[in-house]
Amino acid sequence: MKNLLQLRFTLCMLVLIAGCVALSAKTSLRVISLGPSLTQSIYYLEAQNQLIGCTSYCHSAKGDKKEVVASAVKPNLEKIASLKPDLVLASGFTPVRDIETLRKLGIRVEVFRSPKSFDEICEQFQHLGHLLGCDRKAGEIIHNSRQRVNEIVSISKKRGTKPKVFMQIGASPIFTVIPNTFMDDYIRYNGCSNIASDLTKGTIGRELVVARRPDYIYIVTMGLTGTEEKVEWERFKHIPAVRNNRIFILDSDYACQPTPISFVQTLEIMHKQISQ
């Protein structure tokens, strides 16, 4: 009888160990990221051990010598296939034809479109956490980020005024942040009004910006030299933002990265400047 109990105990332990091994194998994937923000999110989730390939623009992975399998928008399909990934994370800039080709090769591809709001950023981040087996970590990051966002929104509502903001993300032509984008939330959550709130396209003339007299000008350094643009705007002395020395430069590595952490970092920077 004693031997029978020991045998049953041993079998139960073997089943338990096998289940743990299977679970570990299931949640540890070979992942390729085709978007810098997706790669950054993987590092925020502390799941970089699952990352086997990324783009040449994924700065967060450069120190780890991950295999480069794509440029900013063009993936090397042969290289991706040779790495035998379990999952490829594609961005909205990944060509549809390349996504279809990878799927025909039997590779699972999850596409993350550019989010239109902070809420959508959080939804996508939670989904990514689920894919990588990091649900709890993703939930913690989202909770902390939402808490800080709510604090800033609450403080901003008490200001009483709504300063006008122009946010520039391109120079030739001038391109601005418009509604229904997550970057517009930077402006709204800080209790400000976007001078481009009535526009449906981001291209804007310098004359229109001057005419709308923004109280703050933000220049995002994405493909342009922020300092040169700042000097250009400083020529228009009658704009309140210029007169009050309220032209600021934001780093695109944070401002343009749709992750909960980088969103809060950018929001806090703007909050401090607007609250001065």
VOFIVEX-640955 format. One record per residue (C-alpha): residue number from 1; residue in three letters; x, y, z. Coordinates in Angstrom, 1 decimal, padded with zeros to 4 digits. Example, Ala and Ser with C-alpha at 12.3 -4.5 7.8 and 13.67 -1.06 7.14 Angstrom:
2
+-----+------+--------+--------+--------+
:  nr : rest :     xx :     yy :     zz :
+-----+------+--------+--------+--------+
:   1 :  ala :  012.3 : -004.5 :  007.8 :
:   2 :  ser :  013.7 : -001.1 :  007.1 :
+-----+------+--------+--------+--------+
//
This chain:
276
+-----+------+--------+--------+--------+
:  nr : rest :     xx :     yy :     zz :
+-----+------+--------+--------+--------+
:   1 :  met :  000.0 :  000.0 :  000.0 :
:   2 :  lys :  002.8 :  002.4 :  000.9 :
:   3 :  asn :  004.6 :  001.6 : -002.4 :
:   4 :  leu :  001.3 :  002.3 : -004.3 :
:   5 :  leu :  000.9 :  005.7 : -002.6 :
:   6 :  gln :  004.5 :  006.6 : -003.4 :
:   7 :  leu :  004.0 :  005.6 : -007.0 :
:   8 :  arg :  000.9 :  007.8 : -007.2 :
:   9 :  phe :  002.7 :  010.7 : -005.7 :
:  10 :  thr :  005.6 :  010.3 : -008.1 :
:  11 :  leu :  003.2 :  010.2 : -011.1 :
:  12 :  cys :  001.4 :  013.3 : -009.8 :
:  13 :  met :  004.8 :  015.2 : -009.5 :
:  14 :  leu :  005.8 :  014.1 : -013.0 :
:  15 :  val :  002.5 :  015.4 : -014.4 :
:  16 :  leu :  002.9 :  018.7 : -012.6 :
:  17 :  ile :  006.5 :  019.1 : -013.8 :
:  18 :  ala :  005.5 :  018.3 : -017.4 :
:  19 :  gly :  002.7 :  020.9 : -017.2 :
:  20 :  cys :  005.1 :  023.6 : -015.9 :
:  21 :  val :  007.5 :  022.8 : -018.8 :
:  22 :  ala :  004.7 :  022.9 : -021.3 :
:  23 :  leu :  003.5 :  026.2 : -019.9 :
:  24 :  ser :  007.0 :  027.7 : -020.0 :
:  25 :  ala :  007.4 :  026.5 : -023.6 :
:  26 :  lys :  004.1 :  028.0 : -024.5 :
:  27 :  thr :  004.9 :  031.5 : -023.1 :
:  28 :  ser :  008.5 :  031.6 : -024.3 :
:  29 :  leu :  008.3 :  032.5 : -028.0 :
:  30 :  arg :  010.8 :  033.4 : -030.7 :
:  31 :  val :  009.6 :  036.9 : -031.6 :
:  32 :  ile :  010.6 :  039.3 : -034.3 :
:  33 :  ser :  009.6 :  043.0 : -034.1 :
:  34 :  leu :  009.1 :  045.2 : -037.2 :
:  35 :  gly :  008.5 :  048.4 : -035.3 :
:  36 :  pro :  010.7 :  050.5 : -032.9 :
:  37 :  ser :  007.8 :  051.1 : -030.5 :
:  38 :  leu :  006.9 :  047.4 : -030.5 :
:  39 :  thr :  010.5 :  046.6 : -029.6 :
:  40 :  gln :  010.5 :  049.2 : -026.9 :
:  41 :  ser :  007.3 :  047.7 : -025.5 :
:  42 :  ile :  009.0 :  044.3 : -025.4 :
:  43 :  tyr :  011.7 :  045.8 : -023.2 :
:  44 :  tyr :  009.3 :  047.5 : -021.0 :
:  45 :  leu :  007.6 :  044.2 : -020.5 :
:  46 :  glu :  011.0 :  042.7 : -019.6 :
:  47 :  ala :  010.4 :  040.1 : -022.4 :
:  48 :  gln :  013.5 :  040.9 : -024.4 :
:  49 :  asn :  014.8 :  037.3 : -024.0 :
:  50 :  gln :  012.0 :  036.3 : -026.5 :
:  51 :  leu :  013.2 :  038.9 : -029.1 :
:  52 :  ile :  015.3 :  037.4 : -031.8 :
:  53 :  gly :  015.1 :  040.0 : -034.5 :
:  54 :  cys :  014.2 :  043.7 : -035.1 :
:  55 :  thr :  014.6 :  046.7 : -037.4 :
:  56 :  ser :  017.7 :  048.8 : -037.8 :
:  57 :  tyr :  015.8 :  051.7 : -036.1 :
:  58 :  cys :  015.0 :  049.7 : -032.9 :
:  59 :  his :  017.5 :  051.6 : -030.7 :
:  60 :  ser :  016.4 :  049.9 : -027.5 :
:  61 :  ala :  017.7 :  046.6 : -028.8 :
:  62 :  lys :  021.1 :  047.8 : -030.1 :
:  63 :  gly :  023.0 :  046.9 : -027.0 :
:  64 :  asp :  021.7 :  043.3 : -027.0 :
:  65 :  lys :  023.0 :  042.6 : -030.6 :
:  66 :  lys :  019.6 :  041.3 : -031.8 :
:  67 :  glu :  019.5 :  040.2 : -035.4 :
:  68 :  val :  018.5 :  043.1 : -037.7 :
:  69 :  val :  015.9 :  041.9 : -040.2 :
:  70 :  ala :  014.4 :  045.1 : -041.5 :
:  71 :  ser :  014.9 :  048.8 : -042.3 :
:  72 :  ala :  012.3 :  051.3 : -041.1 :
:  73 :  val :  009.6 :  050.0 : -043.5 :
:  74 :  lys :  011.1 :  047.1 : -045.5 :
:  75 :  pro :  011.5 :  043.6 : -043.9 :
:  76 :  asn :  014.0 :  041.1 : -045.2 :
:  77 :  leu :  011.6 :  038.2 : -045.7 :
:  78 :  glu :  014.3 :  035.6 : -046.3 :
:  79 :  lys :  016.2 :  036.5 : -043.2 :
:  80 :  ile :  013.0 :  036.5 : -041.1 :
:  81 :  ala :  012.0 :  033.0 : -042.4 :
:  82 :  ser :  015.5 :  031.7 : -041.7 :
:  83 :  leu :  015.2 :  032.6 : -038.0 :
:  84 :  lys :  012.1 :  030.4 : -037.7 :
:  85 :  pro :  010.1 :  032.8 : -035.5 :
:  86 :  asp :  006.9 :  031.8 : -033.6 :
:  87 :  leu :  005.6 :  035.3 : -033.9 :
:  88 :  val :  006.2 :  038.4 : -036.0 :
:  89 :  leu :  005.0 :  041.8 : -034.7 :
:  90 :  ala :  004.2 :  044.1 : -037.6 :
:  91 :  ser :  003.5 :  047.8 : -037.6 :
:  92 :  gly :  001.1 :  049.8 : -039.8 :
:  93 :  phe :  004.1 :  050.7 : -041.9 :
:  94 :  thr :  004.9 :  047.1 : -042.8 :
:  95 :  pro :  003.8 :  046.4 : -046.4 :
:  96 :  val :  000.6 :  044.4 : -046.7 :
:  97 :  arg :  002.2 :  042.2 : -049.3 :
:  98 :  asp :  005.1 :  041.3 : -047.0 :
:  99 :  ile :  002.6 :  040.4 : -044.2 :
: 100 :  glu :  000.7 :  038.1 : -046.6 :
: 101 :  thr :  003.9 :  036.4 : -047.7 :
: 102 :  leu :  005.0 :  035.7 : -044.2 :
: 103 :  arg :  001.6 :  034.2 : -043.4 :
: 104 :  lys :  001.7 :  032.0 : -046.5 :
: 105 :  leu :  005.0 :  030.7 : -045.1 :
: 106 :  gly :  003.1 :  029.6 : -042.0 :
: 107 :  ile :  004.5 :  032.4 : -039.8 :
: 108 :  arg :  002.1 :  034.0 : -037.3 :
: 109 :  val :  001.9 :  037.8 : -037.8 :
: 110 :  glu :  000.2 :  040.2 : -035.5 :
: 111 :  val : -000.3 :  043.8 : -036.9 :
: 112 :  phe : -000.4 :  046.8 : -034.6 :
: 113 :  arg : -001.8 :  049.9 : -036.3 :
: 114 :  ser : -000.9 :  053.4 : -035.2 :
: 115 :  pro : -003.2 :  054.0 : -032.1 :
: 116 :  lys : -005.5 :  056.9 : -032.2 :
: 117 :  ser : -005.6 :  057.6 : -028.5 :
: 118 :  phe : -003.9 :  056.9 : -025.2 :
: 119 :  asp : -006.7 :  054.4 : -024.4 :
: 120 :  glu : -005.8 :  052.5 : -027.6 :
: 121 :  ile : -002.1 :  052.6 : -026.7 :
: 122 :  cys : -003.0 :  050.8 : -023.5 :
: 123 :  glu : -005.3 :  048.3 : -025.3 :
: 124 :  gln : -002.5 :  047.4 : -027.7 :
: 125 :  phe :  000.1 :  047.2 : -024.9 :
: 126 :  gln : -002.2 :  044.8 : -023.0 :
: 127 :  his : -002.6 :  042.7 : -026.1 :
: 128 :  leu :  001.1 :  042.5 : -026.6 :
: 129 :  gly :  001.6 :  041.6 : -023.0 :
: 130 :  his : -000.9 :  038.7 : -023.5 :
: 131 :  leu :  000.9 :  037.5 : -026.6 :
: 132 :  leu :  004.2 :  037.4 : -024.7 :
: 133 :  gly :  002.8 :  035.8 : -021.6 :
: 134 :  cys :  003.3 :  039.1 : -019.6 :
: 135 :  asp : -000.3 :  040.0 : -018.7 :
: 136 :  arg :  000.6 :  040.9 : -015.1 :
: 137 :  lys :  003.5 :  043.2 : -016.1 :
: 138 :  ala :  001.5 :  044.8 : -018.8 :
: 139 :  gly : -001.4 :  045.4 : -016.4 :
: 140 :  glu :  000.9 :  047.0 : -013.8 :
: 141 :  ile :  002.5 :  049.4 : -016.3 :
: 142 :  ile : -000.9 :  050.4 : -017.7 :
: 143 :  his : -002.3 :  051.0 : -014.2 :
: 144 :  asn :  000.6 :  053.2 : -013.2 :
: 145 :  ser :  000.5 :  055.1 : -016.4 :
: 146 :  arg : -003.3 :  055.7 : -016.2 :
: 147 :  gln : -002.9 :  056.9 : -012.7 :
: 148 :  arg : -000.3 :  059.5 : -013.6 :
: 149 :  val : -002.3 :  060.6 : -016.7 :
: 150 :  asn : -005.4 :  061.1 : -014.5 :
: 151 :  glu : -003.4 :  063.2 : -012.0 :
: 152 :  ile : -002.2 :  065.5 : -014.8 :
: 153 :  val : -005.7 :  065.8 : -016.3 :
: 154 :  ser : -007.1 :  066.7 : -012.9 :
: 155 :  ile : -004.5 :  069.4 : -012.2 :
: 156 :  ser : -004.9 :  070.8 : -015.7 :
: 157 :  lys : -008.7 :  071.2 : -015.3 :
: 158 :  lys : -008.1 :  073.5 : -012.3 :
: 159 :  arg : -006.1 :  075.9 : -014.5 :
: 160 :  gly : -009.2 :  077.6 : -015.8 :
: 161 :  thr : -007.7 :  078.6 : -019.1 :
: 162 :  lys : -007.0 :  076.6 : -022.3 :
: 163 :  pro : -003.7 :  077.7 : -023.9 :
: 164 :  lys : -003.5 :  077.2 : -027.6 :
: 165 :  val : -000.8 :  074.7 : -028.8 :
: 166 :  phe :  000.8 :  074.1 : -032.1 :
: 167 :  met :  002.7 :  070.8 : -032.3 :
: 168 :  gln :  004.9 :  070.3 : -035.4 :
: 169 :  ile :  006.1 :  066.9 : -036.5 :
: 170 :  gly :  007.4 :  067.8 : -040.0 :
: 171 :  ala :  009.1 :  070.7 : -041.8 :
: 172 :  ser :  008.9 :  070.2 : -045.6 :
: 173 :  pro :  006.0 :  070.6 : -045.7 :
: 174 :  ile :  005.1 :  071.6 : -042.2 :
: 175 :  phe :  003.0 :  068.8 : -040.6 :
: 176 :  thr :  001.0 :  069.2 : -037.5 :
: 177 :  val : -000.8 :  067.0 : -035.0 :
: 178 :  ile : -004.5 :  066.7 : -035.7 :
: 179 :  pro : -007.5 :  065.2 : -033.8 :
: 180 :  asn : -008.0 :  061.5 : -033.5 :
: 181 :  thr : -004.3 :  060.8 : -033.0 :
: 182 :  phe : -002.6 :  059.8 : -029.8 :
: 183 :  met : -000.4 :  062.9 : -030.0 :
: 184 :  asp : -003.5 :  065.1 : -029.8 :
: 185 :  asp : -004.1 :  063.6 : -026.4 :
: 186 :  tyr : -000.8 :  065.3 : -025.2 :
: 187 :  ile : -002.5 :  068.6 : -025.9 :
: 188 :  arg : -006.0 :  067.7 : -024.6 :
: 189 :  tyr : -004.8 :  066.0 : -021.4 :
: 190 :  asn : -002.8 :  069.1 : -020.5 :
: 191 :  gly : -006.0 :  071.2 : -020.7 :
: 192 :  cys : -005.0 :  073.0 : -023.9 :
: 193 :  ser : -006.6 :  073.5 : -027.3 :
: 194 :  asn : -005.0 :  072.3 : -030.5 :
: 195 :  ile : -004.9 :  075.1 : -033.1 :
: 196 :  ala : -005.3 :  072.4 : -035.7 :
: 197 :  ser : -008.5 :  071.0 : -034.1 :
: 198 :  asp : -010.6 :  071.7 : -037.2 :
: 199 :  leu : -008.2 :  070.1 : -039.7 :
: 200 :  thr : -008.5 :  066.6 : -041.2 :
: 201 :  lys : -005.1 :  066.6 : -042.8 :
: 202 :  gly : -001.8 :  067.4 : -041.1 :
: 203 :  thr : -000.2 :  069.6 : -043.7 :
: 204 :  ile : -000.4 :  073.2 : -042.6 :
: 205 :  gly :  001.0 :  076.5 : -043.9 :
: 206 :  arg :  003.2 :  078.7 : -041.8 :
: 207 :  glu :  000.9 :  081.6 : -042.4 :
: 208 :  leu : -002.0 :  079.8 : -040.8 :
: 209 :  val :  000.0 :  079.0 : -037.7 :
: 210 :  val :  001.0 :  082.6 : -037.4 :
: 211 :  ala : -002.6 :  083.7 : -037.8 :
: 212 :  arg : -003.8 :  081.4 : -035.1 :
: 213 :  arg : -001.3 :  082.8 : -032.6 :
: 214 :  pro : -000.4 :  079.7 : -030.5 :
: 215 :  asp :  000.6 :  080.2 : -026.9 :
: 216 :  tyr :  003.0 :  077.2 : -027.1 :
: 217 :  ile :  004.9 :  075.7 : -030.0 :
: 218 :  tyr :  006.2 :  072.2 : -029.7 :
: 219 :  ile :  008.6 :  070.8 : -032.3 :
: 220 :  val :  009.0 :  067.1 : -032.4 :
: 221 :  thr :  012.5 :  066.1 : -033.8 :
: 222 :  met :  011.3 :  063.5 : -036.3 :
: 223 :  gly :  013.3 :  063.9 : -039.5 :
: 224 :  leu :  013.9 :  067.6 : -038.9 :
: 225 :  thr :  016.4 :  069.7 : -037.1 :
: 226 :  gly :  014.4 :  071.2 : -034.1 :
: 227 :  thr :  016.9 :  074.0 : -033.5 :
: 228 :  glu :  016.6 :  075.3 : -037.0 :
: 229 :  glu :  012.8 :  075.3 : -036.9 :
: 230 :  lys :  012.9 :  077.0 : -033.5 :
: 231 :  val :  015.0 :  079.8 : -035.0 :
: 232 :  glu :  012.5 :  080.1 : -038.0 :
: 233 :  trp :  009.5 :  080.5 : -035.7 :
: 234 :  glu :  011.3 :  083.1 : -033.6 :
: 235 :  arg :  011.2 :  085.5 : -036.5 :
: 236 :  phe :  007.4 :  086.0 : -035.8 :
: 237 :  lys :  007.7 :  088.2 : -032.7 :
: 238 :  his :  004.0 :  088.8 : -032.4 :
: 239 :  ile :  003.1 :  085.2 : -031.8 :
: 240 :  pro :  002.5 :  084.7 : -028.0 :
: 241 :  ala :  004.6 :  081.5 : -028.0 :
: 242 :  val :  007.5 :  083.5 : -029.4 :
: 243 :  arg :  007.0 :  086.6 : -027.3 :
: 244 :  asn :  006.9 :  084.6 : -024.1 :
: 245 :  asn :  009.7 :  082.2 : -025.0 :
: 246 :  arg :  007.5 :  079.2 : -025.1 :
: 247 :  ile :  008.9 :  077.2 : -028.0 :
: 248 :  phe :  010.0 :  073.7 : -026.9 :
: 249 :  ile :  011.6 :  070.7 : -028.6 :
: 250 :  leu :  010.4 :  067.2 : -027.9 :
: 251 :  asp :  012.4 :  064.0 : -028.6 :
: 252 :  ser :  010.6 :  061.8 : -031.1 :
: 253 :  asp :  012.1 :  058.7 : -029.4 :
: 254 :  tyr :  009.5 :  059.4 : -026.7 :
: 255 :  ala :  006.8 :  061.7 : -028.2 :
: 256 :  cys :  006.2 :  059.5 : -031.2 :
: 257 :  gln :  006.5 :  056.1 : -029.4 :
: 258 :  pro :  003.0 :  054.8 : -028.7 :
: 259 :  thr :  003.7 :  053.0 : -025.4 :
: 260 :  pro :  002.1 :  053.8 : -022.0 :
: 261 :  ile :  005.5 :  054.7 : -020.5 :
: 262 :  ser :  006.7 :  057.0 : -023.2 :
: 263 :  phe :  003.3 :  058.6 : -023.5 :
: 264 :  val :  003.4 :  059.6 : -019.8 :
: 265 :  gln :  007.0 :  060.7 : -020.1 :
: 266 :  thr :  006.1 :  063.2 : -022.9 :
: 267 :  leu :  002.9 :  064.3 : -021.1 :
: 268 :  glu :  004.8 :  065.1 : -018.0 :
: 269 :  ile :  007.5 :  067.1 : -019.8 :
: 270 :  met :  004.7 :  069.2 : -021.5 :
: 271 :  his :  002.8 :  069.5 : -018.2 :
: 272 :  lys :  005.8 :  071.0 : -016.4 :
: 273 :  gln :  006.4 :  073.5 : -019.2 :
: 274 :  ile :  002.8 :  074.6 : -019.5 :
: 275 :  ser :  002.4 :  074.8 : -015.7 :
: 276 :  gln :  005.3 :  077.3 : -015.3 :
+-----+------+--------+--------+--------+
//
